[in-house]
Structures are given as structure tokens and as C-alpha cells.
Amino acid sequence: MNTIEIYADTRSVGRCRDNACGKRILWAEVVATGKKMCFDDTELVAIRTRYSPDRRLIEEVDLDENHWKSCPGAANFKKRK
């Protein structure tokens, strides 16, 4: 299982903007990059937790829950070079 660490205090629920999808998704900030990532499971379960040096709760979650793996319009959101 591939995992990724997110900050627990950045979780927020939204909706995919793709017309073919429209699914409710969970957004959270990735610890390593500081960028937001979306997940299919709005009730995403942490596999492990720990605190950062500045006392923020970090959750390790299943990367396979990433919304881009299941979204029919994922290619529409890719950055163009």
C-alpha cells in the first residue's frame, strides 16, 4: 500500500468540478509539498498519526484514495506546459 502524509487541520470537503464526475471529495494539504490533494473518501481514515515539531497533527493515509485515479475527467485538470 502506498501512503502519503497530510495535515489533519487542512481537511475540507468539496465537489469535483468535472461535469462527468461531480463527486464529493476531500481536500487536504500534503506535508512533503505543501500542495492540496483531493481524495475520494470524504471520511478518509488515518493509518498512522504523529505530531510535527510545531504540534500539528499529521495523518498517514492511503494514496490509492487519490481522486485523480477514479475521476473520468482527470486529464482536464492536468497543468499544461
PyMOL Python script that loads the backbone (N, CA, C, O; Angstrom):
from pymol import cmd

cmd.read_pdbstr("""\
ATOM      1  N   MET A   1       0.844  -1.173   0.000  1.00  0.00           N
ATOM      2  CA  MET A   1       0.000   0.000   0.000  1.00  0.00           C
ATOM      3  C   MET A   1       0.892   1.240   0.000  1.00  0.00           C
ATOM      4  O   MET A   1       1.818   1.350   0.804  1.00  0.00           O
ATOM      5  N   ASN A   2       0.605   2.168  -0.907  1.00  0.00           N
ATOM      6  CA  ASN A   2       1.303   3.441  -0.928  1.00  0.00           C
ATOM      7  C   ASN A   2       0.581   4.416  -0.012  1.00  0.00           C
ATOM      8  O   ASN A   2      -0.649   4.484  -0.008  1.00  0.00           O
ATOM      9  N   THR A   3       1.342   5.161   0.754  1.00  0.00           N
ATOM     10  CA  THR A   3       0.743   6.116   1.672  1.00  0.00           C
ATOM     11  C   THR A   3       1.322   7.514   1.441  1.00  0.00           C
ATOM     12  O   THR A   3       2.353   7.684   0.790  1.00  0.00           O
ATOM     13  N   ILE A   4       0.631   8.498   1.992  1.00  0.00           N
ATOM     14  CA  ILE A   4       1.075   9.882   1.915  1.00  0.00           C
ATOM     15  C   ILE A   4       0.667  10.573   3.216  1.00  0.00           C
ATOM     16  O   ILE A   4      -0.349  10.220   3.816  1.00  0.00           O
ATOM     17  N   GLU A   5       1.454  11.551   3.647  1.00  0.00           N
ATOM     18  CA  GLU A   5       1.145  12.268   4.882  1.00  0.00           C
ATOM     19  C   GLU A   5       0.443  13.580   4.564  1.00  0.00           C
ATOM     20  O   GLU A   5       0.850  14.327   3.675  1.00  0.00           O
ATOM     21  N   ILE A   6      -0.632  13.841   5.323  1.00  0.00           N
ATOM     22  CA  ILE A   6      -1.385  15.085   5.181  1.00  0.00           C
ATOM     23  C   ILE A   6      -1.526  15.744   6.549  1.00  0.00           C
ATOM     24  O   ILE A   6      -1.434  15.085   7.585  1.00  0.00           O
ATOM     25  N   TYR A   7      -1.751  17.056   6.532  1.00  0.00           N
ATOM     26  CA  TYR A   7      -2.042  17.766   7.777  1.00  0.00           C
ATOM     27  C   TYR A   7      -3.535  17.612   8.069  1.00  0.00           C
ATOM     28  O   TYR A   7      -4.372  17.940   7.228  1.00  0.00           O
ATOM     29  N   ALA A   8      -3.862  17.115   9.253  1.00  0.00           N
ATOM     30  CA  ALA A   8      -5.253  16.868   9.625  1.00  0.00           C
ATOM     31  C   ALA A   8      -6.074  18.153   9.674  1.00  0.00           C
ATOM     32  O   ALA A   8      -7.267  18.137   9.372  1.00  0.00           O
ATOM     33  N   ASP A   9      -5.448  19.261  10.050  1.00  0.00           N
ATOM     34  CA  ASP A   9      -6.195  20.518  10.196  1.00  0.00           C
ATOM     35  C   ASP A   9      -6.497  21.204   8.864  1.00  0.00           C
ATOM     36  O   ASP A   9      -7.084  22.286   8.851  1.00  0.00           O
ATOM     37  N   THR A  10      -6.107  20.595   7.749  1.00  0.00           N
ATOM     38  CA  THR A  10      -6.383  21.195   6.442  1.00  0.00           C
ATOM     39  C   THR A  10      -7.483  20.467   5.683  1.00  0.00           C
ATOM     40  O   THR A  10      -7.785  20.828   4.546  1.00  0.00           O
ATOM     41  N   ARG A  11      -8.080  19.463   6.282  1.00  0.00           N
ATOM     42  CA  ARG A  11      -9.146  18.705   5.607  1.00  0.00           C
ATOM     43  C   ARG A  11     -10.349  19.606   5.342  1.00  0.00           C
ATOM     44  O   ARG A  11     -10.794  20.352   6.214  1.00  0.00           O
ATOM     45  N   SER A  12     -10.866  19.516   4.109  1.00  0.00           N
ATOM     46  CA  SER A  12     -12.113  20.218   3.784  1.00  0.00           C
ATOM     47  C   SER A  12     -12.815  19.436   2.674  1.00  0.00           C
ATOM     48  O   SER A  12     -12.166  18.832   1.819  1.00  0.00           O
ATOM     49  N   VAL A  13     -14.135  19.457   2.698  1.00  0.00           N
ATOM     50  CA  VAL A  13     -14.925  18.710   1.724  1.00  0.00           C
ATOM     51  C   VAL A  13     -15.373  19.656   0.620  1.00  0.00           C
ATOM     52  O   VAL A  13     -15.775  20.791   0.876  1.00  0.00           O
ATOM     53  N   GLY A  14     -15.296  19.169  -0.606  1.00  0.00           N
ATOM     54  CA  GLY A  14     -15.737  19.938  -1.768  1.00  0.00           C
ATOM     55  C   GLY A  14     -16.392  19.022  -2.772  1.00  0.00           C
ATOM     56  O   GLY A  14     -16.800  17.908  -2.443  1.00  0.00           O
ATOM     57  N   ARG A  15     -16.491  19.496  -3.996  1.00  0.00           N
ATOM     58  CA  ARG A  15     -17.087  18.701  -5.060  1.00  0.00           C
ATOM     59  C   ARG A  15     -16.209  18.835  -6.302  1.00  0.00           C
ATOM     60  O   ARG A  15     -15.727  19.923  -6.616  1.00  0.00           O
ATOM     61  N   CYS A  16     -16.006  17.728  -7.000  1.00  0.00           N
ATOM     62  CA  CYS A  16     -15.223  17.730  -8.229  1.00  0.00           C
ATOM     63  C   CYS A  16     -15.916  18.624  -9.252  1.00  0.00           C
ATOM     64  O   CYS A  16     -17.132  18.544  -9.428  1.00  0.00           O
ATOM     65  N   ARG A  17     -15.143  19.475  -9.928  1.00  0.00           N
ATOM     66  CA  ARG A  17     -15.705  20.416 -10.900  1.00  0.00           C
ATOM     67  C   ARG A  17     -15.913  19.818 -12.281  1.00  0.00           C
ATOM     68  O   ARG A  17     -16.456  20.487 -13.161  1.00  0.00           O
ATOM     69  N   ASP A  18     -15.496  18.575 -12.494  1.00  0.00           N
ATOM     70  CA  ASP A  18     -15.692  17.943 -13.792  1.00  0.00           C
ATOM     71  C   ASP A  18     -17.170  17.607 -13.970  1.00  0.00           C
ATOM     72  O   ASP A  18     -17.787  17.017 -13.083  1.00  0.00           O
ATOM     73  N   ASN A  19     -17.741  17.984 -15.125  1.00  0.00           N
ATOM     74  CA  ASN A  19     -19.163  17.755 -15.386  1.00  0.00           C
ATOM     75  C   ASN A  19     -19.536  16.279 -15.404  1.00  0.00           C
ATOM     76  O   ASN A  19     -20.656  15.925 -15.037  1.00  0.00           O
ATOM     77  N   ALA A  20     -18.625  15.416 -15.820  1.00  0.00           N
ATOM     78  CA  ALA A  20     -18.908  13.981 -15.879  1.00  0.00           C
ATOM     79  C   ALA A  20     -18.781  13.312 -14.513  1.00  0.00           C
ATOM     80  O   ALA A  20     -19.230  12.180 -14.333  1.00  0.00           O
ATOM     81  N   CYS A  21     -18.175  14.000 -13.557  1.00  0.00           N
ATOM     82  CA  CYS A  21     -17.940  13.391 -12.247  1.00  0.00           C
ATOM     83  C   CYS A  21     -18.841  14.024 -11.175  1.00  0.00           C
ATOM     84  O   CYS A  21     -19.845  13.430 -10.783  1.00  0.00           O
ATOM     85  N   GLY A  22     -18.493  15.200 -10.711  1.00  0.00           N
ATOM     86  CA  GLY A  22     -19.293  15.895  -9.704  1.00  0.00           C
ATOM     87  C   GLY A  22     -19.294  15.255  -8.330  1.00  0.00           C
ATOM     88  O   GLY A  22     -20.117  15.613  -7.487  1.00  0.00           O
ATOM     89  N   LYS A  23     -18.398  14.321  -8.085  1.00  0.00           N
ATOM     90  CA  LYS A  23     -18.350  13.577  -6.824  1.00  0.00           C
ATOM     91  C   LYS A  23     -17.877  14.455  -5.666  1.00  0.00           C
ATOM     92  O   LYS A  23     -17.066  15.362  -5.851  1.00  0.00           O
ATOM     93  N   ARG A  24     -18.390  14.174  -4.482  1.00  0.00           N
ATOM     94  CA  ARG A  24     -17.890  14.845  -3.272  1.00  0.00           C
ATOM     95  C   ARG A  24     -16.477  14.333  -3.005  1.00  0.00           C
ATOM     96  O   ARG A  24     -16.219  13.132  -3.081  1.00  0.00           O
ATOM     97  N   ILE A  25     -15.574  15.246  -2.694  1.00  0.00           N
ATOM     98  CA  ILE A  25     -14.182  14.879  -2.459  1.00  0.00           C
ATOM     99  C   ILE A  25     -13.657  15.575  -1.213  1.00  0.00           C
ATOM    100  O   ILE A  25     -14.220  16.565  -0.746  1.00  0.00           O
ATOM    101  N   LEU A  26     -12.580  15.040  -0.695  1.00  0.00           N
ATOM    102  CA  LEU A  26     -11.899  15.617   0.458  1.00  0.00           C
ATOM    103  C   LEU A  26     -10.601  16.237  -0.019  1.00  0.00           C
ATOM    104  O   LEU A  26      -9.838  15.598  -0.744  1.00  0.00           O
ATOM    105  N   TRP A  27     -10.338  17.479   0.379  1.00  0.00           N
ATOM    106  CA  TRP A  27      -9.076  18.153   0.081  1.00  0.00           C
ATOM    107  C   TRP A  27      -8.245  18.198   1.340  1.00  0.00           C
ATOM    108  O   TRP A  27      -8.782  18.383   2.432  1.00  0.00           O
ATOM    109  N   ALA A  28      -6.925  18.030   1.203  1.00  0.00           N
ATOM    110  CA  ALA A  28      -6.013  18.136   2.345  1.00  0.00           C
ATOM    111  C   ALA A  28      -4.630  18.526   1.853  1.00  0.00           C
ATOM    112  O   ALA A  28      -4.253  18.203   0.727  1.00  0.00           O
ATOM    113  N   GLU A  29      -3.876  19.218   2.694  1.00  0.00           N
ATOM    114  CA  GLU A  29      -2.520  19.643   2.348  1.00  0.00           C
ATOM    115  C   GLU A  29      -1.530  18.518   2.588  1.00  0.00           C
ATOM    116  O   GLU A  29      -1.514  17.912   3.659  1.00  0.00           O
ATOM    117  N   VAL A  30      -0.707  18.240   1.593  1.00  0.00           N
ATOM    118  CA  VAL A  30       0.321  17.209   1.683  1.00  0.00           C
ATOM    119  C   VAL A  30       1.518  17.784   2.446  1.00  0.00           C
ATOM    120  O   VAL A  30       1.972  18.889   2.150  1.00  0.00           O
ATOM    121  N   VAL A  31       2.019  17.042   3.415  1.00  0.00           N
ATOM    122  CA  VAL A  31       3.118  17.511   4.258  1.00  0.00           C
ATOM    123  C   VAL A  31       4.377  17.780   3.432  1.00  0.00           C
ATOM    124  O   VAL A  31       5.013  18.819   3.607  1.00  0.00           O
ATOM    125  N   ALA A  32       4.736  16.882   2.555  1.00  0.00           N
ATOM    126  CA  ALA A  32       6.000  16.985   1.816  1.00  0.00           C
ATOM    127  C   ALA A  32       6.047  18.147   0.832  1.00  0.00           C
ATOM    128  O   ALA A  32       7.113  18.721   0.608  1.00  0.00           O
ATOM    129  N   THR A  33       4.900  18.505   0.238  1.00  0.00           N
ATOM    130  CA  THR A  33       4.905  19.521  -0.823  1.00  0.00           C
ATOM    131  C   THR A  33       4.216  20.825  -0.447  1.00  0.00           C
ATOM    132  O   THR A  33       4.492  21.867  -1.041  1.00  0.00           O
ATOM    133  N   GLY A  34       3.327  20.772   0.531  1.00  0.00           N
ATOM    134  CA  GLY A  34       2.541  21.948   0.882  1.00  0.00           C
ATOM    135  C   GLY A  34       1.394  22.206  -0.084  1.00  0.00           C
ATOM    136  O   GLY A  34       0.697  23.214   0.040  1.00  0.00           O
ATOM    137  N   LYS A  35       1.186  21.301  -1.052  1.00  0.00           N
ATOM    138  CA  LYS A  35       0.110  21.450  -2.023  1.00  0.00           C
ATOM    139  C   LYS A  35      -1.110  20.661  -1.572  1.00  0.00           C
ATOM    140  O   LYS A  35      -0.995  19.703  -0.808  1.00  0.00           O
ATOM    141  N   LYS A  36      -2.281  21.072  -2.051  1.00  0.00           N
ATOM    142  CA  LYS A  36      -3.515  20.359  -1.734  1.00  0.00           C
ATOM    143  C   LYS A  36      -3.678  19.162  -2.665  1.00  0.00           C
ATOM    144  O   LYS A  36      -3.316  19.218  -3.840  1.00  0.00           O
ATOM    145  N   MET A  37      -4.228  18.083  -2.123  1.00  0.00           N
ATOM    146  CA  MET A  37      -4.520  16.879  -2.895  1.00  0.00           C
ATOM    147  C   MET A  37      -5.960  16.488  -2.591  1.00  0.00           C
ATOM    148  O   MET A  37      -6.443  16.699  -1.479  1.00  0.00           O
ATOM    149  N   CYS A  38      -6.641  15.920  -3.577  1.00  0.00           N
ATOM    150  CA  CYS A  38      -8.032  15.514  -3.363  1.00  0.00           C
ATOM    151  C   CYS A  38      -8.132  13.991  -3.260  1.00  0.00           C
ATOM    152  O   CYS A  38      -7.393  13.244  -3.901  1.00  0.00           O
ATOM    153  N   PHE A  39      -9.069  13.576  -2.434  1.00  0.00           N
ATOM    154  CA  PHE A  39      -9.283  12.156  -2.151  1.00  0.00           C
ATOM    155  C   PHE A  39     -10.751  11.822  -2.351  1.00  0.00           C
ATOM    156  O   PHE A  39     -11.623  12.661  -2.126  1.00  0.00           O
ATOM    157  N   ASP A  40     -11.024  10.576  -2.782  1.00  0.00           N
ATOM    158  CA  ASP A  40     -12.402  10.117  -2.978  1.00  0.00           C
ATOM    159  C   ASP A  40     -13.165   9.980  -1.669  1.00  0.00           C
ATOM    160  O   ASP A  40     -14.350  10.307  -1.604  1.00  0.00           O
ATOM    161  N   ASP A  41     -12.516   9.515  -0.662  1.00  0.00           N
ATOM    162  CA  ASP A  41     -13.169   9.197   0.602  1.00  0.00           C
ATOM    163  C   ASP A  41     -13.252  10.436   1.486  1.00  0.00           C
ATOM    164  O   ASP A  41     -12.238  10.873   2.031  1.00  0.00           O
ATOM    165  N   THR A  42     -14.455  11.011   1.636  1.00  0.00           N
ATOM    166  CA  THR A  42     -14.593  12.203   2.475  1.00  0.00           C
ATOM    167  C   THR A  42     -14.427  11.878   3.961  1.00  0.00           C
ATOM    168  O   THR A  42     -14.292  12.784   4.783  1.00  0.00           O
ATOM    169  N   GLU A  43     -14.436  10.607   4.300  1.00  0.00           N
ATOM    170  CA  GLU A  43     -14.193  10.148   5.679  1.00  0.00           C
ATOM    171  C   GLU A  43     -12.874   9.377   5.720  1.00  0.00           C
ATOM    172  O   GLU A  43     -12.790   8.329   6.361  1.00  0.00           O
ATOM    173  N   LEU A  44     -11.860   9.881   5.051  1.00  0.00           N
ATOM    174  CA  LEU A  44     -10.562   9.226   4.922  1.00  0.00           C
ATOM    175  C   LEU A  44     -10.006   8.837   6.297  1.00  0.00           C
ATOM    176  O   LEU A  44      -9.928   9.669   7.201  1.00  0.00           O
ATOM    177  N   VAL A  45      -9.626   7.578   6.439  1.00  0.00           N
ATOM    178  CA  VAL A  45      -9.145   7.050   7.711  1.00  0.00           C
ATOM    179  C   VAL A  45      -7.617   7.092   7.751  1.00  0.00           C
ATOM    180  O   VAL A  45      -6.946   6.657   6.815  1.00  0.00           O
ATOM    181  N   ALA A  46      -7.090   7.616   8.839  1.00  0.00           N
ATOM    182  CA  ALA A  46      -5.642   7.681   9.021  1.00  0.00           C
ATOM    183  C   ALA A  46      -5.103   6.306   9.404  1.00  0.00           C
ATOM    184  O   ALA A  46      -5.664   5.623  10.260  1.00  0.00           O
ATOM    185  N   ILE A  47      -4.014   5.913   8.762  1.00  0.00           N
ATOM    186  CA  ILE A  47      -3.360   4.644   9.075  1.00  0.00           C
ATOM    187  C   ILE A  47      -2.471   4.822  10.308  1.00  0.00           C
ATOM    188  O   ILE A  47      -2.442   3.974  11.200  1.00  0.00           O
ATOM    189  N   ARG A  48      -1.752   5.937  10.334  1.00  0.00           N
ATOM    190  CA  ARG A  48      -0.908   6.307  11.474  1.00  0.00           C
ATOM    191  C   ARG A  48      -1.014   7.812  11.673  1.00  0.00           C
ATOM    192  O   ARG A  48      -1.350   8.550  10.747  1.00  0.00           O
ATOM    193  N   THR A  49      -0.727   8.256  12.882  1.00  0.00           N
ATOM    194  CA  THR A  49      -0.698   9.692  13.157  1.00  0.00           C
ATOM    195  C   THR A  49       0.556  10.030  13.949  1.00  0.00           C
ATOM    196  O   THR A  49       1.118   9.185  14.646  1.00  0.00           O
ATOM    197  N   ARG A  50       0.978  11.277  13.828  1.00  0.00           N
ATOM    198  CA  ARG A  50       2.091  11.793  14.620  1.00  0.00           C
ATOM    199  C   ARG A  50       1.963  13.307  14.649  1.00  0.00           C
ATOM    200  O   ARG A  50       1.159  13.887  13.920  1.00  0.00           O
ATOM    201  N   TYR A  51       2.760  13.938  15.493  1.00  0.00           N
ATOM    202  CA  TYR A  51       2.759  15.394  15.559  1.00  0.00           C
ATOM    203  C   TYR A  51       4.043  15.943  14.957  1.00  0.00           C
ATOM    204  O   TYR A  51       5.124  15.383  15.140  1.00  0.00           O
ATOM    205  N   SER A  52       3.904  17.048  14.237  1.00  0.00           N
ATOM    206  CA  SER A  52       5.068  17.737  13.687  1.00  0.00           C
ATOM    207  C   SER A  52       5.746  18.507  14.826  1.00  0.00           C
ATOM    208  O   SER A  52       5.157  18.648  15.898  1.00  0.00           O
ATOM    209  N   PRO A  53       6.972  19.007  14.618  1.00  0.00           N
ATOM    210  CA  PRO A  53       7.642  19.782  15.666  1.00  0.00           C
ATOM    211  C   PRO A  53       6.835  21.000  16.141  1.00  0.00           C
ATOM    212  O   PRO A  53       6.964  21.430  17.287  1.00  0.00           O
ATOM    213  N   ASP A  54       6.000  21.550  15.243  1.00  0.00           N
ATOM    214  CA  ASP A  54       5.167  22.693  15.649  1.00  0.00           C
ATOM    215  C   ASP A  54       3.781  22.254  16.137  1.00  0.00           C
ATOM    216  O   ASP A  54       2.850  23.057  16.197  1.00  0.00           O
ATOM    217  N   ARG A  55       3.658  20.969  16.485  1.00  0.00           N
ATOM    218  CA  ARG A  55       2.480  20.369  17.131  1.00  0.00           C
ATOM    219  C   ARG A  55       1.249  20.283  16.234  1.00  0.00           C
ATOM    220  O   ARG A  55       0.124  20.301  16.734  1.00  0.00           O
ATOM    221  N   ARG A  56       1.442  20.190  14.924  1.00  0.00           N
ATOM    222  CA  ARG A  56       0.325  19.946  14.011  1.00  0.00           C
ATOM    223  C   ARG A  56       0.163  18.443  13.837  1.00  0.00           C
ATOM    224  O   ARG A  56       1.150  17.719  13.704  1.00  0.00           O
ATOM    225  N   LEU A  57      -1.077  17.978  13.837  1.00  0.00           N
ATOM    226  CA  LEU A  57      -1.346  16.556  13.668  1.00  0.00           C
ATOM    227  C   LEU A  57      -1.138  16.163  12.213  1.00  0.00           C
ATOM    228  O   LEU A  57      -1.729  16.752  11.308  1.00  0.00           O
ATOM    229  N   ILE A  58      -0.296  15.166  11.999  1.00  0.00           N
ATOM    230  CA  ILE A  58      -0.021  14.631  10.666  1.00  0.00           C
ATOM    231  C   ILE A  58      -0.634  13.245  10.579  1.00  0.00           C
ATOM    232  O   ILE A  58      -0.442  12.413  11.466  1.00  0.00           O
ATOM    233  N   GLU A  59      -1.376  13.002   9.501  1.00  0.00           N
ATOM    234  CA  GLU A  59      -2.005  11.709   9.285  1.00  0.00           C
ATOM    235  C   GLU A  59      -1.390  11.036   8.065  1.00  0.00           C
ATOM    236  O   GLU A  59      -1.201  11.670   7.026  1.00  0.00           O
ATOM    237  N   GLU A  60      -1.086   9.777   8.192  1.00  0.00           N
ATOM    238  CA  GLU A  60      -0.632   8.985   7.055  1.00  0.00           C
ATOM    239  C   GLU A  60      -1.864   8.274   6.507  1.00  0.00           C
ATOM    240  O   GLU A  60      -2.529   7.528   7.225  1.00  0.00           O
ATOM    241  N   VAL A  61      -2.168   8.513   5.215  1.00  0.00           N
ATOM    242  CA  VAL A  61      -3.377   7.962   4.601  1.00  0.00           C
ATOM    243  C   VAL A  61      -3.014   7.171   3.345  1.00  0.00           C
ATOM    244  O   VAL A  61      -1.903   7.272   2.824  1.00  0.00           O
ATOM    245  N   ASP A  62      -3.969   6.390   2.879  1.00  0.00           N
ATOM    246  CA  ASP A  62      -3.787   5.546   1.693  1.00  0.00           C
ATOM    247  C   ASP A  62      -3.793   6.407   0.431  1.00  0.00           C
ATOM    248  O   ASP A  62      -4.795   7.057   0.132  1.00  0.00           O
ATOM    249  N   LEU A  63      -2.692   6.417  -0.306  1.00  0.00           N
ATOM    250  CA  LEU A  63      -2.581   7.199  -1.527  1.00  0.00           C
ATOM    251  C   LEU A  63      -3.518   6.689  -2.619  1.00  0.00           C
ATOM    252  O   LEU A  63      -3.852   7.439  -3.536  1.00  0.00           O
ATOM    253  N   ASP A  64      -3.946   5.438  -2.543  1.00  0.00           N
ATOM    254  CA  ASP A  64      -4.868   4.886  -3.538  1.00  0.00           C
ATOM    255  C   ASP A  64      -6.248   5.542  -3.475  1.00  0.00           C
ATOM    256  O   ASP A  64      -7.063   5.343  -4.376  1.00  0.00           O
ATOM    257  N   GLU A  65      -6.522   6.317  -2.428  1.00  0.00           N
ATOM    258  CA  GLU A  65      -7.785   7.045  -2.316  1.00  0.00           C
ATOM    259  C   GLU A  65      -7.745   8.363  -3.089  1.00  0.00           C
ATOM    260  O   GLU A  65      -8.722   9.111  -3.074  1.00  0.00           O
ATOM    261  N   ASN A  66      -6.631   8.659  -3.766  1.00  0.00           N
ATOM    262  CA  ASN A  66      -6.484   9.882  -4.539  1.00  0.00           C
ATOM    263  C   ASN A  66      -7.594   9.949  -5.593  1.00  0.00           C
ATOM    264  O   ASN A  66      -7.792   8.994  -6.345  1.00  0.00           O
ATOM    265  N   HIS A  67      -8.307  11.056  -5.651  1.00  0.00           N
ATOM    266  CA  HIS A  67      -9.463  11.191  -6.555  1.00  0.00           C
ATOM    267  C   HIS A  67      -9.080  11.101  -8.026  1.00  0.00           C
ATOM    268  O   HIS A  67      -9.884  10.644  -8.838  1.00  0.00           O
ATOM    269  N   TRP A  68      -7.882  11.521  -8.388  1.00  0.00           N
ATOM    270  CA  TRP A  68      -7.497  11.515  -9.807  1.00  0.00           C
ATOM    271  C   TRP A  68      -7.423  10.110 -10.390  1.00  0.00           C
ATOM    272  O   TRP A  68      -7.453   9.956 -11.611  1.00  0.00           O
ATOM    273  N   LYS A  69      -7.330   9.099  -9.566  1.00  0.00           N
ATOM    274  CA  LYS A  69      -7.302   7.722 -10.077  1.00  0.00           C
ATOM    275  C   LYS A  69      -8.670   7.277 -10.585  1.00  0.00           C
ATOM    276  O   LYS A  69      -8.751   6.404 -11.448  1.00  0.00           O
ATOM    277  N   SER A  70      -9.737   7.858 -10.067  1.00  0.00           N
ATOM    278  CA  SER A  70     -11.079   7.412 -10.443  1.00  0.00           C
ATOM    279  C   SER A  70     -11.879   8.449 -11.217  1.00  0.00           C
ATOM    280  O   SER A  70     -12.914   8.108 -11.789  1.00  0.00           O
ATOM    281  N   CYS A  71     -11.439   9.691 -11.256  1.00  0.00           N
ATOM    282  CA  CYS A  71     -12.205  10.760 -11.905  1.00  0.00           C
ATOM    283  C   CYS A  71     -12.173  10.597 -13.429  1.00  0.00           C
ATOM    284  O   CYS A  71     -11.091  10.509 -14.008  1.00  0.00           O
ATOM    285  N   PRO A  72     -13.331  10.555 -14.087  1.00  0.00           N
ATOM    286  CA  PRO A  72     -13.356  10.406 -15.537  1.00  0.00           C
ATOM    287  C   PRO A  72     -12.781  11.631 -16.278  1.00  0.00           C
ATOM    288  O   PRO A  72     -12.397  11.527 -17.443  1.00  0.00           O
ATOM    289  N   GLY A  73     -12.726  12.760 -15.613  1.00  0.00           N
ATOM    290  CA  GLY A  73     -12.203  13.966 -16.246  1.00  0.00           C
ATOM    291  C   GLY A  73     -10.860  14.402 -15.736  1.00  0.00           C
ATOM    292  O   GLY A  73     -10.504  15.572 -15.875  1.00  0.00           O
ATOM    293  N   ALA A  74     -10.097  13.499 -15.148  1.00  0.00           N
ATOM    294  CA  ALA A  74      -8.805  13.863 -14.542  1.00  0.00           C
ATOM    295  C   ALA A  74      -7.866  14.560 -15.528  1.00  0.00           C
ATOM    296  O   ALA A  74      -7.146  15.483 -15.148  1.00  0.00           O
ATOM    297  N   ALA A  75      -7.869  14.132 -16.775  1.00  0.00           N
ATOM    298  CA  ALA A  75      -6.959  14.724 -17.772  1.00  0.00           C
ATOM    299  C   ALA A  75      -7.272  16.201 -18.016  1.00  0.00           C
ATOM    300  O   ALA A  75      -6.396  16.958 -18.436  1.00  0.00           O
ATOM    301  N   ASN A  76      -8.497  16.609 -17.758  1.00  0.00           N
ATOM    302  CA  ASN A  76      -8.890  18.007 -17.964  1.00  0.00           C
ATOM    303  C   ASN A  76      -8.254  18.946 -16.944  1.00  0.00           C
ATOM    304  O   ASN A  76      -8.232  20.160 -17.147  1.00  0.00           O
ATOM    305  N   PHE A  77      -7.739  18.397 -15.856  1.00  0.00           N
ATOM    306  CA  PHE A  77      -7.177  19.213 -14.790  1.00  0.00           C
ATOM    307  C   PHE A  77      -5.651  19.237 -14.785  1.00  0.00           C
ATOM    308  O   PHE A  77      -5.051  19.911 -13.947  1.00  0.00           O
ATOM    309  N   LYS A  78      -5.029  18.530 -15.685  1.00  0.00           N
ATOM    310  CA  LYS A  78      -3.563  18.493 -15.740  1.00  0.00           C
ATOM    311  C   LYS A  78      -3.034  19.857 -16.168  1.00  0.00           C
ATOM    312  O   LYS A  78      -3.617  20.520 -17.026  1.00  0.00           O
ATOM    313  N   LYS A  79      -1.923  20.268 -15.562  1.00  0.00           N
ATOM    314  CA  LYS A  79      -1.306  21.536 -15.939  1.00  0.00           C
ATOM    315  C   LYS A  79      -0.715  21.399 -17.337  1.00  0.00           C
ATOM    316  O   LYS A  79      -0.063  20.408 -17.664  1.00  0.00           O
ATOM    317  N   ARG A  80      -0.958  22.406 -18.136  1.00  0.00           N
ATOM    318  CA  ARG A  80      -0.398  22.412 -19.484  1.00  0.00           C
ATOM    319  C   ARG A  80       0.954  23.102 -19.457  1.00  0.00           C
ATOM    320  O   ARG A  80       1.137  24.114 -18.781  1.00  0.00           O
ATOM    321  N   LYS A  81       1.896  22.541 -20.201  1.00  0.00           N
ATOM    322  CA  LYS A  81       3.260  23.114 -20.222  1.00  0.00           C
ATOM    323  C   LYS A  81       3.443  24.023 -21.401  1.00  0.00           C
ATOM    324  O   LYS A  81       4.520  24.591 -21.582  1.00  0.00           O
TER     325      LYS A  81
END
""", "prot")
cmd.dss("prot")
cmd.show_as("cartoon", "prot")
cmd.util.cbc("prot")
cmd.orient("prot")
